[in-house]
């Protein structure tokens, strides 16, 4: 007999990835004084691109509610650099929009069955 393991939403690969992206944003500029301007721009672009992608993956895996909770918490506790860069707010807004739109699409599809 094979034992089955149940993975909770919090332990899912997609939620772990989303949590790591949020945590990475916090540590993104730990050594900002050592970075060239071009490197700073690349770091912001990476965060802005990866956060919505991770949120989308979590929603597509069926963890939209949990993803929205993490994004809401991230909005309440933004990384220190967010106060001087509007890209964080833009990435969060885009992430929330993606998760909500995927949830609406899924509920509309289920309603048609």
N, CA, C and O atoms as a GROMACS GRO file, in nm:
protein
  452
    1UNK      N    1   0.084  -0.117   0.000
    1UNK     CA    2   0.000   0.000   0.000
    1UNK      C    3   0.089   0.124   0.000
    1UNK      O    4   0.186   0.132   0.075
    2UNK      N    5   0.055   0.219  -0.084
    2UNK     CA    6   0.131   0.342  -0.096
    2UNK      C    7   0.063   0.450  -0.013
    2UNK      O    8  -0.057   0.473  -0.027
    3UNK      N    9   0.138   0.516   0.072
    3UNK     CA   10   0.083   0.624   0.153
    3UNK      C   11   0.072   0.750   0.069
    3UNK      O   12   0.165   0.787  -0.003
    4UNK      N   13  -0.041   0.814   0.077
    4UNK     CA   14  -0.062   0.939   0.003
    4UNK      C   15  -0.031   1.057   0.093
    4UNK      O   16  -0.064   1.057   0.212
    5UNK      N   17   0.032   1.153   0.036
    5UNK     CA   18   0.059   1.275   0.111
    5UNK      C   19  -0.030   1.385   0.055
    5UNK      O   20  -0.044   1.400  -0.067
    6UNK      N   21  -0.088   1.460   0.141
    6UNK     CA   22  -0.174   1.570   0.101
    6UNK      C   23  -0.096   1.700   0.115
    6UNK      O   24  -0.039   1.729   0.220
    7UNK      N   25  -0.095   1.775   0.007
    7UNK     CA   26  -0.026   1.904   0.008
    7UNK      C   27  -0.130   2.013   0.029
    7UNK      O   28  -0.225   2.024  -0.048
    8UNK      N   29  -0.111   2.092   0.132
    8UNK     CA   30  -0.202   2.204   0.156
    8UNK      C   31  -0.167   2.317   0.061
    8UNK      O   32  -0.061   2.318   0.000
    9UNK      N   33  -0.258   2.413   0.050
    9UNK     CA   34  -0.234   2.529  -0.037
    9UNK      C   35  -0.105   2.599   0.003
    9UNK      O   36  -0.027   2.640  -0.083
   10UNK      N   37  -0.082   2.613   0.133
   10UNK     CA   38   0.037   2.683   0.182
   10UNK      C   39   0.166   2.612   0.143
   10UNK      O   40   0.271   2.675   0.134
   11UNK      N   41   0.158   2.481   0.121
   11UNK     CA   42   0.277   2.403   0.088
   11UNK      C   43   0.293   2.379  -0.062
   11UNK      O   44   0.393   2.322  -0.106
   12UNK      N   45   0.196   2.422  -0.140
   12UNK     CA   46   0.202   2.396  -0.283
   12UNK      C   47   0.322   2.468  -0.345
   12UNK      O   48   0.366   2.572  -0.298
   13UNK      N   49   0.372   2.410  -0.450
   13UNK     CA   50   0.488   2.467  -0.520
   13UNK      C   51   0.461   2.611  -0.564
   13UNK      O   52   0.548   2.697  -0.554
   14UNK      N   53   0.340   2.636  -0.613
   14UNK     CA   54   0.305   2.768  -0.664
   14UNK      C   55   0.297   2.873  -0.554
   14UNK      O   56   0.341   2.987  -0.572
   15UNK      N   57   0.242   2.836  -0.440
   15UNK     CA   58   0.232   2.932  -0.329
   15UNK      C   59   0.370   2.955  -0.269
   15UNK      O   60   0.404   3.068  -0.233
   16UNK      N   61   0.449   2.850  -0.257
   16UNK     CA   62   0.587   2.866  -0.207
   16UNK      C   63   0.663   2.961  -0.299
   16UNK      O   64   0.736   3.048  -0.252
   17UNK      N   65   0.646   2.945  -0.430
   17UNK     CA   66   0.714   3.034  -0.525
   17UNK      C   67   0.667   3.179  -0.508
   17UNK      O   68   0.749   3.271  -0.508
   18UNK      N   69   0.536   3.200  -0.493
   18UNK     CA   70   0.484   3.335  -0.473
   18UNK      C   71   0.540   3.396  -0.345
   18UNK      O   72   0.580   3.512  -0.343
   19UNK      N   73   0.543   3.318  -0.239
   19UNK     CA   74   0.597   3.367  -0.112
   19UNK      C   75   0.745   3.404  -0.127
   19UNK      O   76   0.790   3.505  -0.073
   20UNK      N   77   0.819   3.323  -0.201
   20UNK     CA   78   0.962   3.352  -0.222
   20UNK      C   79   0.982   3.479  -0.304
   20UNK      O   80   1.076   3.555  -0.280
   21UNK      N   81   0.895   3.502  -0.402
   21UNK     CA   82   0.906   3.625  -0.481
   21UNK      C   83   0.883   3.748  -0.393
   21UNK      O   84   0.952   3.849  -0.407
   22UNK      N   85   0.786   3.738  -0.305
   22UNK     CA   86   0.759   3.850  -0.213
   22UNK      C   87   0.878   3.870  -0.119
   22UNK      O   88   0.920   3.983  -0.095
   23UNK      N   89   0.932   3.762  -0.066
   23UNK     CA   90   1.048   3.770   0.023
   23UNK      C   91   1.170   3.824  -0.052
   23UNK      O   92   1.249   3.901   0.004
   24UNK      N   93   1.185   3.785  -0.177
   24UNK     CA   94   1.297   3.835  -0.257
   24UNK      C   95   1.288   3.986  -0.277
   24UNK      O   96   1.390   4.055  -0.278
   25UNK      N   97   1.167   4.035  -0.291
   25UNK     CA   98   1.149   4.180  -0.307
   25UNK      C   99   1.200   4.253  -0.183
   25UNK      O  100   1.256   4.362  -0.193
   26UNK      N  101   1.179   4.194  -0.067
   26UNK     CA  102   1.227   4.255   0.057
   26UNK      C  103   1.379   4.264   0.060
   26UNK      O  104   1.434   4.364   0.107
   27UNK      N  105   1.446   4.162   0.012
   27UNK     CA  106   1.591   4.160   0.017
   27UNK      C  107   1.658   4.210  -0.110
   27UNK      O  108   1.781   4.205  -0.121
   28UNK      N  109   1.579   4.257  -0.205
   28UNK     CA  110   1.633   4.294  -0.336
   28UNK      C  111   1.742   4.400  -0.330
   28UNK      O  112   1.836   4.397  -0.410
   29UNK      N  113   1.731   4.491  -0.238
   29UNK     CA  114   1.826   4.602  -0.235
   29UNK      C  115   1.904   4.608  -0.105
   29UNK      O  116   1.937   4.717  -0.056
   30UNK      N  117   1.933   4.492  -0.048
   30UNK     CA  118   2.012   4.488   0.074
   30UNK      C  119   2.148   4.555   0.054
   30UNK      O  120   2.199   4.619   0.146
   31UNK      N  121   2.205   4.540  -0.063
   31UNK     CA  122   2.336   4.599  -0.093
   31UNK      C  123   2.324   4.706  -0.201
   31UNK      O  124   2.406   4.712  -0.293
   32UNK      N  125   2.222   4.790  -0.189
   32UNK     CA  126   2.195   4.888  -0.295
   32UNK      C  127   2.312   4.983  -0.318
   32UNK      O  128   2.336   5.026  -0.430
   33UNK      N  129   2.384   5.015  -0.212
   33UNK     CA  130   2.497   5.108  -0.228
   33UNK      C  131   2.610   5.048  -0.312
   33UNK      O  132   2.696   5.120  -0.362
   34UNK      N  133   2.609   4.916  -0.326
   34UNK     CA  134   2.711   4.850  -0.407
   34UNK      C  135   2.669   4.832  -0.553
   34UNK      O  136   2.749   4.789  -0.636
   35UNK      N  137   2.543   4.865  -0.584
   35UNK     CA  138   2.489   4.841  -0.717
   35UNK      C  139   2.503   4.962  -0.808
   35UNK      O  140   2.485   5.076  -0.767
   36UNK      N  141   2.534   4.932  -0.932
   36UNK     CA  142   2.528   5.034  -1.036
   36UNK      C  143   2.381   5.061  -1.066
   36UNK      O  144   2.295   4.978  -1.037
   37UNK      N  145   2.353   5.177  -1.125
   37UNK     CA  146   2.215   5.212  -1.158
   37UNK      C  147   2.151   5.107  -1.249
   37UNK      O  148   2.036   5.069  -1.227
   38UNK      N  149   2.223   5.061  -1.350
   38UNK     CA  150   2.170   4.961  -1.444
   38UNK      C  151   2.130   4.832  -1.373
   38UNK      O  152   2.032   4.767  -1.408
   39UNK      N  153   2.209   4.794  -1.273
   39UNK     CA  154   2.177   4.674  -1.197
   39UNK      C  155   2.050   4.693  -1.116
   39UNK      O  156   1.969   4.601  -1.105
   40UNK      N  157   2.032   4.810  -1.059
   40UNK     CA  158   1.910   4.840  -0.984
   40UNK      C  159   1.788   4.828  -1.074
   40UNK      O  160   1.686   4.773  -1.034
   41UNK      N  161   1.799   4.881  -1.195
   41UNK     CA  162   1.689   4.874  -1.291
   41UNK      C  163   1.656   4.728  -1.324
   41UNK      O  164   1.539   4.691  -1.331
   42UNK      N  165   1.758   4.647  -1.342
   42UNK     CA  166   1.736   4.505  -1.372
   42UNK      C  167   1.667   4.434  -1.256
   42UNK      O  168   1.581   4.348  -1.278
   43UNK      N  169   1.704   4.467  -1.135
   43UNK     CA  170   1.644   4.405  -1.017
   43UNK      C  171   1.495   4.439  -1.012
   43UNK      O  172   1.412   4.352  -0.989
   44UNK      N  173   1.461   4.566  -1.033
   44UNK     CA  174   1.321   4.607  -1.032
   44UNK      C  175   1.244   4.537  -1.144
   44UNK      O  176   1.133   4.488  -1.122
   45UNK      N  177   1.301   4.533  -1.262
   45UNK     CA  178   1.234   4.466  -1.374
   45UNK      C  179   1.210   4.318  -1.344
   45UNK      O  180   1.105   4.264  -1.378
   46UNK      N  181   1.304   4.256  -1.281
   46UNK     CA  182   1.289   4.114  -1.245
   46UNK      C  183   1.173   4.095  -1.148
   46UNK      O  184   1.091   4.005  -1.166
   47UNK      N  185   1.165   4.179  -1.047
   47UNK     CA  186   1.057   4.170  -0.949
   47UNK      C  187   0.923   4.198  -1.013
   47UNK      O  188   0.826   4.125  -0.991
   48UNK      N  189   0.917   4.303  -1.094
   48UNK     CA  190   0.792   4.341  -1.158
   48UNK      C  191   0.742   4.230  -1.252
   48UNK      O  192   0.621   4.212  -1.268
   49UNK      N  193   0.833   4.158  -1.312
   49UNK     CA  194   0.793   4.049  -1.400
   49UNK      C  195   0.762   3.920  -1.328
   49UNK      O  196   0.671   3.847  -1.368
   50UNK      N  197   0.836   3.889  -1.225
   50UNK     CA  198   0.822   3.759  -1.160
   50UNK      C  199   0.705   3.752  -1.062
   50UNK      O  200   0.646   3.646  -1.046
   51UNK      N  201   0.671   3.861  -0.998
   51UNK     CA  202   0.562   3.859  -0.900
   51UNK      C  203   0.428   3.827  -0.967
   51UNK      O  204   0.358   3.737  -0.920
   52UNK      N  205   0.388   3.897  -1.073
   52UNK     CA  206   0.261   3.861  -1.139
   52UNK      C  207   0.263   3.719  -1.198
   52UNK      O  208   0.161   3.650  -1.196
   53UNK      N  209   0.377   3.677  -1.248
   53UNK     CA  210   0.388   3.543  -1.304
   53UNK      C  211   0.366   3.437  -1.195
   53UNK      O  212   0.295   3.339  -1.218
   54UNK      N  213   0.424   3.457  -1.079
   54UNK     CA  214   0.407   3.363  -0.968
   54UNK      C  215   0.263   3.365  -0.917
   54UNK      O  216   0.208   3.260  -0.883
   55UNK      N  217   0.203   3.482  -0.911
   55UNK     CA  218   0.063   3.492  -0.867
   55UNK      C  219  -0.029   3.420  -0.965
   55UNK      O  220  -0.123   3.351  -0.925
   56UNK      N  221  -0.002   3.438  -1.092
   56UNK     CA  222  -0.081   3.371  -1.196
   56UNK      C  223  -0.070   3.219  -1.184
   56UNK      O  224  -0.170   3.148  -1.192
   57UNK      N  225   0.050   3.170  -1.163
   57UNK     CA  226   0.070   3.026  -1.150
   57UNK      C  227  -0.007   2.971  -1.029
   57UNK      O  228  -0.065   2.863  -1.036
   58UNK      N  229  -0.007   3.045  -0.920
   58UNK     CA  230  -0.078   3.002  -0.800
   58UNK      C  231  -0.229   2.997  -0.826
   58UNK      O  232  -0.297   2.903  -0.785
   59UNK      N  233  -0.280   3.097  -0.894
   59UNK     CA  234  -0.424   3.100  -0.925
   59UNK      C  235  -0.462   2.987  -1.020
   59UNK      O  236  -0.565   2.923  -1.002
   60UNK      N  237  -0.379   2.964  -1.121
   60UNK     CA  238  -0.408   2.856  -1.216
   60UNK      C  239  -0.403   2.718  -1.151
   60UNK      O  240  -0.466   2.624  -1.198
   61UNK      N  241  -0.327   2.708  -1.043
   61UNK     CA  242  -0.318   2.581  -0.969
   61UNK      C  243  -0.434   2.565  -0.870
   61UNK      O  244  -0.442   2.464  -0.799
   62UNK      N  245  -0.523   2.664  -0.866
   62UNK     CA  246  -0.639   2.655  -0.778
   62UNK      C  247  -0.619   2.717  -0.641
   62UNK      O  248  -0.697   2.692  -0.550
   63UNK      N  249  -0.516   2.798  -0.626
   63UNK     CA  250  -0.486   2.859  -0.496
   63UNK      C  251  -0.505   3.011  -0.499
   63UNK      O  252  -0.431   3.085  -0.434
   64UNK      N  253  -0.603   3.057  -0.575
   64UNK     CA  254  -0.626   3.200  -0.591
   64UNK      C  255  -0.654   3.273  -0.460
   64UNK      O  256  -0.601   3.382  -0.438
   65UNK      N  257  -0.736   3.212  -0.374
   65UNK     CA  258  -0.769   3.278  -0.247
   65UNK      C  259  -0.644   3.297  -0.161
   65UNK      O  260  -0.624   3.402  -0.102
   66UNK      N  261  -0.561   3.194  -0.156
   66UNK     CA  262  -0.438   3.202  -0.077
   66UNK      C  263  -0.343   3.304  -0.139
   66UNK      O  264  -0.277   3.380  -0.067
   67UNK      N  265  -0.335   3.307  -0.272
   67UNK     CA  266  -0.249   3.403  -0.341
   67UNK      C  267  -0.294   3.546  -0.310
   67UNK      O  268  -0.212   3.633  -0.284
   68UNK      N  269  -0.425   3.569  -0.314
   68UNK     CA  270  -0.477   3.703  -0.283
   68UNK      C  271  -0.444   3.743  -0.140
   68UNK      O  272  -0.413   3.859  -0.112
   69UNK      N  273  -0.450   3.648  -0.049
   69UNK     CA  274  -0.414   3.677   0.091
   69UNK      C  275  -0.267   3.719   0.101
   69UNK      O  276  -0.236   3.817   0.168
   70UNK      N  277  -0.179   3.647   0.034
   70UNK     CA  278  -0.036   3.682   0.036
   70UNK      C  279  -0.013   3.819  -0.027
   70UNK      O  280   0.065   3.898   0.025
   71UNK      N  281  -0.080   3.846  -0.137
   71UNK     CA  282  -0.064   3.976  -0.205
   71UNK      C  283  -0.118   4.089  -0.119
   71UNK      O  284  -0.060   4.198  -0.115
   72UNK      N  285  -0.229   4.065  -0.051
   72UNK     CA  286  -0.284   4.166   0.040
   72UNK      C  287  -0.185   4.195   0.153
   72UNK      O  288  -0.162   4.311   0.187
   73UNK      N  289  -0.128   4.091   0.210
   73UNK     CA  290  -0.028   4.109   0.316
   73UNK      C  291   0.094   4.185   0.263
   73UNK      O  292   0.150   4.270   0.332
   74UNK      N  293   0.134   4.153   0.140
   74UNK     CA  294   0.250   4.222   0.080
   74UNK      C  295   0.220   4.369   0.060
   74UNK      O  296   0.310   4.453   0.071
   75UNK      N  297   0.095   4.402   0.030
   75UNK     CA  298   0.058   4.543   0.014
   75UNK      C  299   0.061   4.616   0.149
   75UNK      O  300   0.097   4.733   0.155
   76UNK      N  301   0.024   4.546   0.255
   76UNK     CA  302   0.025   4.607   0.388
   76UNK      C  303   0.166   4.627   0.442
   76UNK      O  304   0.192   4.719   0.519
   77UNK      N  305   0.257   4.539   0.399
   77UNK     CA  306   0.395   4.543   0.447
   77UNK      C  307   0.492   4.543   0.329
   77UNK      O  308   0.561   4.444   0.304
   78UNK      N  309   0.497   4.655   0.255
   78UNK     CA  310   0.583   4.662   0.136
   78UNK      C  311   0.731   4.665   0.174
   78UNK      O  312   0.767   4.703   0.286
   79UNK      N  313   0.816   4.625   0.081
   79UNK     CA  314   0.960   4.634   0.108
   79UNK      C  315   1.002   4.780   0.122
   79UNK      O  316   0.935   4.868   0.068
   80UNK      N  317   1.109   4.806   0.193
   80UNK     CA  318   1.152   4.945   0.218
   80UNK      C  319   1.170   5.029   0.092
   80UNK      O  320   1.141   5.149   0.094
   81UNK      N  321   1.216   4.970  -0.016
   81UNK     CA  322   1.241   5.046  -0.138
   81UNK      C  323   1.113   5.086  -0.210
   81UNK      O  324   1.118   5.169  -0.301
   82UNK      N  325   1.001   5.029  -0.172
   82UNK     CA  326   0.874   5.060  -0.240
   82UNK      C  327   0.833   5.207  -0.223
   82UNK      O  328   0.760   5.261  -0.305
   83UNK      N  329   0.880   5.268  -0.117
   83UNK     CA  330   0.844   5.408  -0.094
   83UNK      C  331   0.906   5.503  -0.196
   83UNK      O  332   0.860   5.616  -0.213
   84UNK      N  333   1.011   5.458  -0.265
   84UNK     CA  334   1.074   5.544  -0.366
   84UNK      C  335   1.059   5.489  -0.508
   84UNK      O  336   1.114   5.545  -0.603
   85UNK      N  337   0.983   5.380  -0.521
   85UNK     CA  338   0.967   5.318  -0.653
   85UNK      C  339   0.823   5.268  -0.668
   85UNK      O  340   0.782   5.176  -0.596
   86UNK      N  341   0.750   5.326  -0.759
   86UNK     CA  342   0.609   5.289  -0.777
   86UNK      C  343   0.591   5.153  -0.845
   86UNK      O  344   0.479   5.103  -0.855
   87UNK      N  345   0.699   5.095  -0.892
   87UNK     CA  346   0.690   4.967  -0.961
   87UNK      C  347   0.638   4.855  -0.870
   87UNK      O  348   0.572   4.762  -0.918
   88UNK      N  349   0.665   4.864  -0.740
   88UNK     CA  350   0.615   4.763  -0.646
   88UNK      C  351   0.462   4.764  -0.645
   88UNK      O  352   0.399   4.659  -0.655
   89UNK      N  353   0.405   4.883  -0.631
   89UNK     CA  354   0.260   4.894  -0.631
   89UNK      C  355   0.200   4.847  -0.763
   89UNK      O  356   0.095   4.783  -0.765
   90UNK      N  357   0.267   4.878  -0.872
   90UNK     CA  358   0.220   4.834  -1.004
   90UNK      C  359   0.225   4.682  -1.015
   90UNK      O  360   0.131   4.622  -1.068
   91UNK      N  361   0.332   4.621  -0.968
   91UNK     CA  362   0.345   4.475  -0.974
   91UNK      C  363   0.239   4.408  -0.887
   91UNK      O  364   0.181   4.307  -0.927
   92UNK      N  365   0.213   4.464  -0.769
   92UNK     CA  366   0.109   4.408  -0.683
   92UNK      C  367  -0.029   4.420  -0.747
   92UNK      O  368  -0.106   4.325  -0.748
   93UNK      N  369  -0.058   4.538  -0.800
   93UNK     CA  370  -0.188   4.560  -0.863
   93UNK      C  371  -0.208   4.464  -0.981
   93UNK      O  372  -0.316   4.408  -0.998
   94UNK      N  373  -0.105   4.448  -1.060
   94UNK     CA  374  -0.113   4.357  -1.174
   94UNK      C  375  -0.134   4.214  -1.126
   94UNK      O  376  -0.212   4.139  -1.185
   95UNK      N  377  -0.066   4.176  -1.021
   95UNK     CA  378  -0.077   4.041  -0.966
   95UNK      C  379  -0.219   4.013  -0.917
   95UNK      O  380  -0.277   3.908  -0.945
   96UNK      N  381  -0.274   4.109  -0.842
   96UNK     CA  382  -0.411   4.094  -0.791
   96UNK      C  383  -0.509   4.085  -0.907
   96UNK      O  384  -0.599   4.001  -0.906
   97UNK      N  385  -0.492   4.171  -1.006
   97UNK     CA  386  -0.581   4.171  -1.122
   97UNK      C  387  -0.577   4.035  -1.195
   97UNK      O  388  -0.682   3.983  -1.234
   98UNK      N  389  -0.460   3.981  -1.211
   98UNK     CA  390  -0.446   3.851  -1.278
   98UNK      C  391  -0.516   3.742  -1.198
   98UNK      O  392  -0.591   3.662  -1.255
   99UNK      N  393  -0.491   3.738  -1.069
   99UNK     CA  394  -0.552   3.633  -0.985
   99UNK      C  395  -0.704   3.646  -0.987
   99UNK      O  396  -0.775   3.546  -1.001
  100UNK      N  397  -0.754   3.767  -0.973
  100UNK     CA  398  -0.899   3.788  -0.974
  100UNK      C  399  -0.960   3.753  -1.109
  100UNK      O  400  -1.069   3.696  -1.115
  101UNK      N  401  -0.892   3.788  -1.216
  101UNK     CA  402  -0.947   3.756  -1.349
  101UNK      C  403  -0.948   3.607  -1.374
  101UNK      O  404  -1.040   3.556  -1.438
  102UNK      N  405  -0.848   3.535  -1.326
  102UNK     CA  406  -0.847   3.390  -1.341
  102UNK      C  407  -0.958   3.327  -1.258
  102UNK      O  408  -1.021   3.231  -1.302
  103UNK      N  409  -0.983   3.381  -1.140
  103UNK     CA  410  -1.090   3.329  -1.056
  103UNK      C  411  -1.226   3.352  -1.122
  103UNK      O  412  -1.312   3.264  -1.118
  104UNK      N  413  -1.245   3.469  -1.183
  104UNK     CA  414  -1.371   3.498  -1.252
  104UNK      C  415  -1.388   3.406  -1.372
  104UNK      O  416  -1.496   3.354  -1.396
  105UNK      N  417  -1.281   3.386  -1.446
  105UNK     CA  418  -1.288   3.300  -1.564
  105UNK      C  419  -1.326   3.158  -1.526
  105UNK      O  420  -1.408   3.095  -1.592
  106UNK      N  421  -1.267   3.108  -1.419
  106UNK     CA  422  -1.297   2.972  -1.375
  106UNK      C  423  -1.441   2.960  -1.328
  106UNK      O  424  -1.507   2.861  -1.358
  107UNK      N  425  -1.490   3.058  -1.254
  107UNK     CA  426  -1.629   3.051  -1.204
  107UNK      C  427  -1.728   3.063  -1.320
  107UNK      O  428  -1.834   3.000  -1.318
  108UNK      N  429  -1.695   3.143  -1.422
  108UNK     CA  430  -1.781   3.153  -1.538
  108UNK      C  431  -1.784   3.022  -1.614
  108UNK      O  432  -1.889   2.979  -1.661
  109UNK      N  433  -1.669   2.957  -1.626
  109UNK     CA  434  -1.663   2.829  -1.695
  109UNK      C  435  -1.742   2.723  -1.617
  109UNK      O  436  -1.813   2.642  -1.677
  110UNK      N  437  -1.730   2.723  -1.486
  110UNK     CA  438  -1.803   2.626  -1.406
  110UNK      C  439  -1.953   2.649  -1.416
  110UNK      O  440  -2.031   2.554  -1.413
  111UNK      N  441  -1.994   2.775  -1.427
  111UNK     CA  442  -2.134   2.808  -1.441
  111UNK      C  443  -2.194   2.760  -1.571
  111UNK      O  444  -2.315   2.738  -1.580
  112UNK      N  445  -2.111   2.742  -1.672
  112UNK     CA  446  -2.160   2.699  -1.802
  112UNK      C  447  -2.175   2.548  -1.811
  112UNK      O  448  -2.239   2.497  -1.903
  113UNK      N  449  -2.117   2.474  -1.717
  113UNK     CA  450  -2.124   2.328  -1.723
  113UNK      C  451  -2.262   2.276  -1.692
  113UNK      O  452  -2.284   2.154  -1.693
   0.00000   0.00000   0.00000
